[in-house]
Amino acid sequence: MSLLELKSIVKSFTPEKTIVNNVSLTVEQGEIICFLGPSGCGKTTLLRIIAGLEKLDNGTVFFDGKNIINVHPHQRGFGMMFQDFALFPHKNVFDNIAFGLRMRGDSKESIQKRVAEMLELVDLTQFSERNISLLSGGEQQRVALARSLAPDPQLLMLDEPLGALDRALRERLMIDVRDIIQRVGVTAIYVTHDQTEAFAISDKVAVMNEGCIEQIDTPQVMFNHPATPFVARFLGFRNLIMGKISEDGEVITKLGNFKIDTTPHVVGQEVTILIKPEVVSDVNYKSLNYIHGIISGLSFRGKFYQVWLQSHNEKLMFEVPNLSGQRVGEEISLPLTDDQLSIIGS
């Protein structure tokens, strides 16, 4: 049985706008799931409904087999971590972590022991008496995570917890966050708009768009097989081409015909092709599919050249490891591997 189950969740703030639109999903014990999507897609609202901070209009939330929609937030036993960390500036590190334990009425001895465990977990043992204002952003993030985990929550919810940090610091901390959550073994729901963050931290990703979940999968499956054009674009893929299935199973497009192994053999069916940008490095590679066009932009990116290709009024982007002196304005023909070509949703 799943630990958390959402059934047909609906939430609107105005009659004209449904923020969460008939969402159903399950979360297994010990799983880290990420709600990923652009601002306004409903991911934070869905998190707040699970936490009990927002009342739903329709649907049911089950936790450990029990309906909890009428259970008060403080009675659900969930932990919450926010983007701004919400730490108490007038309290030191120890007192911030101990706050929830004291509110719960734990004994002084048990609080001392638990805070010491949390400080060790987040590698801040020497910071117990440090004032919050003297901590770096990364250290504050660790204190906030320790405070959320100290009461031993049944479910940990994190709402853009790295959003206030710069990119370099986020890159360092996202692996630490996943490692800490896994070591504790707590089930977690993580909200972010950042694909890299979602893929690095979660076991499963739920991509949301306009209140609906477009796809739930592991990061690997989602990256290799995006279910919809929206998911593909949100993951950063630019090369999406409309086509139609021919009688011999090829996909006919204005860029030419493509042979794709996963082509569904339904003659006349309209499909969307995803062409991934990474071009094969082997100059002698013989492909069944090629893309031809004029170079409209060129940028050296270290391990590859970013090549913008104009082909039949379509602007495509590729990452080419080797260029033989080609310049902007010149024609180019690029081989496409089987892994580069797929039909969205197939």
N, C-alpha and C positions, 0 to 999 in steps of 0.2 A: 504493500500500500504506500502511495506517495505521502511524503510529510506535509506538503502544501499543495492544495488543489483549488484553482479558481474556476468557477463555472459561470459563463455568460455574463461577465462583469460589464456594466454600463454606467457611465457617469457623464453628466452634462452640467455645465455651469450656467448656460443660457439655452433657450429653446432652439436657437439656430446652430449651436455648436456642441457636438458630442465629443468629449475629450477622450473617453475610453469607450470603445464601440464593440460590445459583445466579445470580450476577450476571455478565452479559456486556456489554461495551461496547468502543468503539474511540475513540481520540484521534488526531487528525491532527497532522502537523508544524506547529508554531507556534500551535496552538490553546490557548486557556485554557478549561478545563472546571471547573465547580464541583460538588462533592458537597454538596448542601443537604438539611438535614433536622433533626429534633429530636434531643435527646440520646438516645443508645442506639440510634439507627437503623442503625448500622454504617458510617457514613461514614469515621470515623478509622481503624477497623480495616481497611477496604478500602484506604485510603491506605498504612497500614503494611505491608499485604501486597505492594503494588506496590513499596514501598521495600525489602522483604526483611526487615523488622523483625518480621513475624509469619509463621509457617508456615501455609500454607493446608491444608485438609483434602481439598479436591478442586478440580480446575480447572487452568488454565494461564495464565501471564503471558508474552506475547510482547512484546519490544521490538526495534524495527527488524528484525522478522522472525525473531528468535531467542528460543527458550525460555529464560527467565532464572530459573526458580523455584529452581534450585540454585546460582545466582550469589550470592556473599556481598554484603551491603549496600554495603560500601565499594568493591566492584568494579563496581558498576552505573553509577557516574558520575552519580548523581542528586544534586541539591541539596535540602536540607530546611530549612524555617523553622518554628519552633514558636511557640505562643502567648506563652510567657514569654521569647522571644527567645534564651534560653540564652547570653547574652553573658558573657565573662570579666570580672568586675568589677575584677580586678587588672591588666588590660591596657588600654591606650588604644585609641582608635578604629582607628588604623593596624594595631596588632598583632591586634586582633580580626578585621579583614577579611583580614589576611595569614595567619591561622592555617591554613586549609586548604591554602594554597599551600605553606607551609613543610612541612606534613605530607607533601605530595606530593613534596617535594624540589626545588622550583623554585629557580632561581638568585636571588641577591639583587637583581640588576638587573631580572629579569623580574617579581619580586614588587613592586619599587618602582613599575614601570610599571603593572602591573595594578591595584594598590591605588589609584594616582592616577586611573586610568580609572574605577574603581568610586566613588570619592569624588565625582568630577565627575558621574557618572550619578545619584547620589542627592542631589546638591546639598549636599555636606558637605566641600567642598574645604578650608575653613578650620578643620575640626575634627580634623585628622589626629592631633594630639598630645593631644587632649582626653580626660580621664578619663571612663570610661563612667558613673560615678556622678553626673557633672555634666551629663549629657544629659537632655533631656525625654523623655517616653514616645515622642513622634513621632520624635525624633532617634534614639533607640535602635532603633526599628522600622526606620528607614532603614539603620542600621549592620548589623542582622541580615539585611536583604535584600541589602545589598552583599556581606556575607560569604558568603551562599548562592550568589550569582551569580559571585563571584570565580573559582572553579575552572572556569568555563564549563561548567556541567552540561548534559547532554543533556535532562534533565527536571527541572523545579523543582516541589517539592511544598510547599505552605503549609497548615499545620494551625491554623486559627483565628488567623491572625497579627495580627489587630486586636482580638481578643477581650478583651485586658487594658486596652484604651484606652477612654476615655469616648466617648459618642455623638458629641459635636461634633468631637472629634479624628478619630474613625473616618470621619466624613463628609468631612473634608478629605483624609485619606490614601488612601481607597479609589481615588480617581481617579488619584492619584500612583502607586499600586502598579500599576494597569493600564497606565499610560503607560510606566513603567519596564520592565515585562515585555515590552510590545510593542516598545519601542525595542531591547531586547536580542534579541528574536525567539525567545526560549526557549519551548518547550512547557511548560505549567504545569497542575497540578492543585491546586485551591483548595478547602479544606474550611471550611464555615461553617454556622451555624444561622440566619443573618441574611439574609432575602430581599433587602433593599436592597443589602447588600454583594455578594451573589451576582450580582444583576442588573447592578450597576455595573461589576463587574470581569470577568465571564466572557463568552466567546463562546457557550458552551452550558452549560446547567444540568441536572444529574441530581438529581431529587428522590427521596430515599430514605425508606423506611418499613419498619420491622421487617425489615431486612436485604435488602430488595428495592428495585429502581429502579422507581418508579411512572411516571416520564416523563423523557425526555431531549429537550430542545428549546432553541432560542434563547430568551433572556429574553422577547422580544416575542411569539413564538408561544405560549410557556407562559402568559404573562399573559392573552393574548386567548383562548386555547383550552386551559384546564387539562383534562388527560385523565381525571382521576378526582376524586371528591368530596374525597379526602384532599389532593390537590394544591391544589384550590381553597381549602379551609379553611386550609391551611398558608400560602398566599399572602395570607391575610387576608380572603377573601370569606366573608361571613356568610349571605347570602341564598340558601340551597339548598333547593329545594322538590321533593318527589316528585310525579310526574304520570304520565299514561297517554295514549298516542296515540289520538285519536278517528278515526272513519271519514272525516271531512273533513280530516284532517291537523293539527288543532289539538291542543294538549296540555291535557288536562283535569286541573285541580288543585283543591284545596279553596279556593284563593284566587280561582278563576275559570278561564276558558279563555284560553289564550294562542296567538296566531298567531306562529310562529317560522319564519323562512325555511329554517333548516337542519334542520327537523323530518324525521326518517326516516319514510317512509310505511309503517310496519308497524303495522297496527291492533292495539291492545291492548298494545303494548310499553310496559313501565314504564321511565321515564327520570327523570333528575335535572335540574332546571332551575337554572341559575345566573342570578340577577338582580344585575347589578353596581350599585353604590350611586350612581354619578354621575347625577343627574337633569338633564335638558336645561334650559338657562337661558332658552330662548325660551318665554314664557308663552302664546304663540299656537300653539305646536307641536301639530299634530294627529296623534295616535298611534292605532295599531290596538290597542294594549294599555295598560291602566291598572291601577294597584294602589290598592285602597281600604282604609282602616283608621282607627284611632284613634291620635292622637299620644300615646305613653306616655312619651316623653322628648325633650328639646330642648336643644341645646348649640350656642352660637355658636363657630365655629372660624375666623373671619377671612374666608376666601374663600367659605365656605359654612356652612350650618346643618346640624349632624348631627341627623337626625330619626329617632327610634325609633318604629316603626309596629307596632301590634298589629292583626293581621288573622287572624281565624279560628284563634285560639290559636297563631299563628306570630308571633314577634318579629323584625322585619326592620329593617335600618338603611339609611338613605339620606343622601346628601349633596346638600342642596337649596340652590341659589344664592340663591333669592329666596323669602321667606315673606310672605304678605299678612296679617300680624297673627295667624296661627294660634297657638294655645296648647295646652299639654298638656291632654288630655281631649277635644279637638275632633276632628271627622272631617276627613280630608284625602284627596284623590284625586291621584295622581301619574302623569303620562304616562311610558311606558317606550319608549325608542328601540329600533330593531332591534339596535344594538350592545350594548345592555344585556342582552339576552336570548340565552341560548345553552343548548344541551343538552350536558351534560358528556360528553366522549368522542366527540362527533359531529364 
